[in-house]
């Protein structure tokens, strides 16, 4: 696999292309969660589109050569007119409550060049991407320091073949994965030459504000007798010698897993169950049997967009945070257990996402609470296979791969297992999932997941 160093330009601020409202906008209680106060990172890969492809011409027309960095920068300037809060700066209006001052100061943009071809990163690129740190802005400072700073950093890295990568680090308080993709689609649409975004952005963060008074006593992990106990405190796992890796689930692996499940289930449910089982077994020696030990529970991130979970429902174009964690049973209930039984635990957790649960979680967030979590022990899973990245189309260049890399120094964000859509070398649709574990546990996990998928 290739190794390379990106040669970066000096960072510059990119402001909206035309004047935008100067105002302050309050973030929702979901947006304002303390754990979301960091820069989330994504990398997308593009290659030039051959204008002659499938057109039947004997003499191919010339391929249009476009300066990718220049075109994307111009698209970014135009997109910030519609998404002008992203060009502003966050501030804390009261303890735990955030607002964005729409100042129009802009976001950071960097142009870079890497002396490699895109196909040297994989054909197509599949995580882990080599030298991925070179494809995102090199110095964003403390990734958890988001107040009063640019809310997004973008780097466009050109490769020798004409392909390029778009690396983005964006403050998670402003948007979730669906929202970020919606914004990037606006950038690519406008860079392609469209006059306006296909989907108009909608703010309406008031739809995810707490009730008055907040009431979260119905949550399964909150004791009605002690409403102040809003978060279960658990001892974190030691974070030394942690390593990250990715696991590919293609047609062969999915067939092997499905042969062990008798009831209908989604790919997400099966992959999550398999990884949860193998992960729990891999850290079993550290878990121990004492009741004082942390539980290896499962938290599944579920998005309420497009679901009949809210009244009124979130409007099309909403780009704020709209995901909620639901908790599955403790690992003790699945060890030793079958894959089919574990799939049912995952499905049972998903069924817990009711409107009352969502409203209660918003109320819990408003007082600084969170879902029960023990760093390292809790298996946190997020399905981003349907966030719409395939819609990132520049016309003169097509997206070939992309996703969430394991980068940075923050263990908490790396511990989230993202399931992402990709293609393997044969062109098959696959799912690739990240995993972050102590080195010794990772060796055990690899052995167990290989056995389960063979």
N, C-alpha and C positions, 0 to 999 in steps of 0.2 A: 504494500500500500504506500502511496506517495507521502512524502513529507515536504513541507514547504513553509515559507515565511511570507506573510502578506506585507507588501510595501504600501503603507497608508498615507493618504494626504492629511493635512492638518484638518481637524474637525471644524465644521462651520455650523452656524445656526440657520435653519431653514424655517422661515416664517410663512404664514398664509399668503397666497398670491394676491389677495385683495383684502381691504379692511374687514374686520370681523367685530362682533359685539364685544364691548369691554364690560364684563359683568362677572359676578361670582355665582357659581353653581354648587349646590350642596350634593355631596355624594350620598348614596343610600347607606343604610345600616349594614347591608351585605358588602358593599364596596369598602366601607370603613374598617372592616375587620383588621386587627393588628397583623395577623399572619399574611395578609395580602400586601403589606408594605414592603415590596421588593420589586426588582426589575426581572420580569419573566422573559426568557429568551427563546427565539425560534430562528431556524435557518431554512431558506427555500432555495432550490437549485433550478436554474433555467438553461436551456440551450436554444440557439437560433433556430427558427422554424424555416425549413426549406420551402421556398415559395413554389417549387416545382412538384412537391410531393402530391401524388395521386391526381395530378391534373391532366395526365395523358399527353402532354406535349412532347414531341420528339426533341425539340430544342428547349431546354429548360430556361425560363425567364431568370434574370439575375436575382440573386438573393439580396434583399434590402439590408444594408449594413447600418445598424443604429448604435449610437453611443448610449449603452445601457444606463450608465450612471447618470448621464445628463437627462435622459428621458424619464427615469424614475424620480430623479430630484424634482423635475418639473411636475410630474404627477403628484408627488408628495406635497408640493406647494399648493396645488389646486385642491387636493384632498383635505388639507388643513382648513380650507375655507368652510367646508361642510362639517368637519370634525374639529372645530376651532378650540373646544376645551383641551384637546391633547396638546395644543400649542401653548397652553398656560402653565401655571405652577400651583402645586398643592400646598395647602396650609391647614393647620389644625385649628378649628373654630372653638372647640371645647374638648375636654378629655375624651379621646377616642372618636371624635366626630371630625370628619374631613370635608373640605370644600376646595374647589378649584377656581382660582382667579384666572379668568380668561383674558390674559394680558397680550396674547399674540406674539410672545417672545420667540416661540419656535421650538423645534426639536433639533437634535444633533445629527448631522449627516457627514459620513466619511466615504471617500472613494478610495479603492485599493486595487492592487494587482498582485496576482499570485502566479509564479512561473511554472504552472502545471496545466494539464488539460483536464477538463471535467471528467472524462472517462477514466482518468487515473485515480479518481476518488471512488470508483465503482461504476459499473454499467448495468443498471442505474445505481447511484449512490444509495447505500443502505446503512443505517446506524450500526456501529459507531463511525461517524465521519472522521477521517484523519485530519489532525491539526484544526479541529473545529474552532478552537479559541482564536485562530487567525481570521475567521470569517465573521466575527462580531467586533464591535468597537472595543479597542484594546484597553481603554482606561475610562470606565464609567464611575470609578470611585467605589465607595461602599454601596453594595447592591441593595442594602436595607435602608439607605439614607435617601428618601424620596421627596421630602418636604423642601419646597423652594428651589427645586432643581428641574432641568428638562425632563419631561415625562416619557420621552422616547429617544433612543439612539438607533440609528440605522447605518449599516455599512453595505455598500455594493462592491463586491470583489470580482474583477474580471479575470478570466482564465485565458490561456494562450489560444484556445480553440474558438473563442468568441462566446463561449458559455459564461455564466456568472452566477454568483450566489448573493442572496439578499438576507443579511443577518439583522435581526431586530431584537432590541431589548426594550421592553415597555413596562411602565409601572402597572402592576397587577391591580392596584386600587381602581384604575380607570376602566379596565375591560377584562373579560375572561377570554378564553380561547376562541369562542364564537365571535365575540366582539372584535378581537384583534384581526381575525381573518376577514371580517366584514370591512374593517378599515383598510387592510392591505388590498382587498379586492377593489376598493374605491381607488387606491393609488394606481394599481395596474390598469384598471379601466380607463382612467384619465390619462395615464402614460401611453395608452394604446391610441388615444385620440378621441375617446368618447366625450361628449359635452358635459355630461353629469353622471353621477353614480346610478347604477341600476336600482339600488335600494337606498332610500333617503335615511340618514341616521336619525335615531330618536333618543332623546335624553330620558325623560320621565323616570328619574331615579326615585321619585316619591312613591312609586308602586311597590317598592321594597323597603319601606320604612316600618318601624315598630308600631305596634298598637299602643294606645294610651288608656290604661297603664299596660306595660308589658306583662305577658303571662306565658311562662314557659314550663309550667308545672306538669303539663301532659307529656313532656319529653321523657322517654324511657330511662335516660341516664341522669335525670334530675329528681331528687327526692322531694315530694310535695311538702314534707314536714320541714324541709330546710331549703327554701328557695334560694338562699345565698350560695348554696353549693352548686354553682352553675358549671363547674368543670372538674372532671375527675383528674386529680394530679397523680402522675405515675413517674417512677424513676426512669430517666432516659437511658437508652443503650449507649455503651461507650462507643465513641465515634472515631477511635483511632484505627488506622489500617483499613479504611473503607475503600471499596472499589466499585465501579459501575460497569455494567455490561448490558447487552441487548440480546433478546431471544426472538428468533423468527418462527412464526407459525404460518406455514404454507399449506397447500393441499394435503401433503403427506402427513404433516403433524396433526392437522385438524381431523383427518380421517382416523388416525390412531386414537385421538382423544374422544371423538364421537362414538367410537366403538365401545367405549366404557360407560356411556350415558344412555339410558333407556328412554328417558323422557325428552320431548322437544326442548331445545335450548338454543340461545343465540351464541355466536362466536365469542362475544364479550363474556358471557356468563361462564362458558366452558374454559376459556383462557384464564380468566380471573380465578376460578376454582382451582385449576391445575397449579397456577403459580402460588396461590395462597397455601395449598397443601404442601408443596415442595419447599416453600420458604419457611413455613412453620417447622417442618421436619429438620430443615437445615440449621435453625437456631434453637432446636429443642434442648441442647445441652446448656445453653445460656438461660433458657426460660425456667428450668427447674420445675419442681412440683409444689413448692410452698405457695400458700395463699397470698403471701406477701410479694410474690413475684409479679411482674407485669403480665397482662394478657396479650397474646398475639392476635388481637382482633383485626377486623377488616373494616375499613372505611371506603365506601364507594361514592365517588363524586357523580351527582346526577344533576343535569341541567333541566330547568323548568320551561325553557323555550319550547313552543309548539306543543305543549302538553296541557291537558285539561286539569292542571293542578292549581291554578290561580283564578280568582274572580276579582277584577277582570284579568284576562290573560295578558301576558307581555306583548306589546305590539311588534309587528315586523319592523326591523331596523333598530330595535333596542340593542345597545352594545355594551351595557354595563354587566357587572357580575351577576349571574343568575344560576349559580350551581350551589348545591347543598350536599353535605356528606350524610349518608345513612350508614349505620353501624350494623355489621353482621355479628353473629355469635362469637364467643371466645373460642380460641383454637382448641381448647380442651374438648369441645363438642365435635371436632372433626378428626381428632387423632386418637386411635387410628381410624380412618374413615375412607369411604369410597369416593371416587370422583363424582358420581351421580348424587350422593348425599351432600357433598360440598356445593355442587351446583345449586341444589335446592336451598341451601343456606344463603347463597348469593341472591337468588331470586326472592327469597323471603325478605331480605334487607331492602331490595328495590321496591317491594310492595309497600314498604313503610313510608314512602314519599307521598304523603297525603297533603291536602291544602293546610290542614291544621298543623301538621309537622312543619311545613315550610314557614307558616306564620309564627309558630313558636320559636323556630330557629332564628328568624329575623329579630324577634323580641330578645332572645338570648344574646345575639350579637350586640344589641343596643346597650347592654349592660356589661359588655366585655367578656362574655362567655364564649364557649366554643364546644364543638363536638369532642367527646372523650378521645384523647390522643396521648400516646406514650412514644416519644421519639425513638425510632428504630424498631420498636416492638410492633406497633400498629402498622399493618400493611395498607397503604393508601393507594387507591387505584383511580385513574382518570381515563375515560375513553374519549379520545379525540379523533376517532376515525371518520367522523361525520361532520367535522366543522367547516368543510367546504373549501379546503386548500386547492382542490383540483380546479376550482373556478378562477384561480389566479392566472389570467391569460393576458399576455402583453401583445398578442397578435403577431408581432415579429419575433417573439420568443415564447417557448412553451415550458411550463413547469414540468420537471421530470422527477422530482423527489423533494423531501423536506420533512421537518418535524421539530421536536423539542430535544436539544442535545443535553447531555450531562456536563454542565460547565459551571464554573464559579467555585466559591469557597463555602457556600451555605449548604450544610448537610440537609436541613429540613426540606429544601426544594428538591434536592437530588433524590430524597427518599420517596417521592411520589413516583409511582410506576405508571408511565404514560403508555397507552396502547395506541399505535399510529398505523395508518394505512401505508403500504409500500408495494413495490413489485420486486420479485426476485430476478435472478439472471435469465430465467426462462420466460419472463414476462407475466408470470402468474400473480394474481392479486394475493397479498399476504398481509398479516398483521405483525408488527415488530413491537416488542414490549421491553421497557427498561427495567432494570433491577439494580439496587444499590445495597450492598451488604458488607460486613466484615470479610476480609479475604478468605479466612478459613470457612466461613459459612457459604461464601460464594462457590467454593469448590464443591461443597456438598450439594448446593442447589443445582449446579450444572449437571451433576451426576443423576440426581433424582428427576429433573425435568427431562433429561435425555431418555431415561428409562420409561417415563410415562408417555412420551411421544413416539416411541419406537414400536 
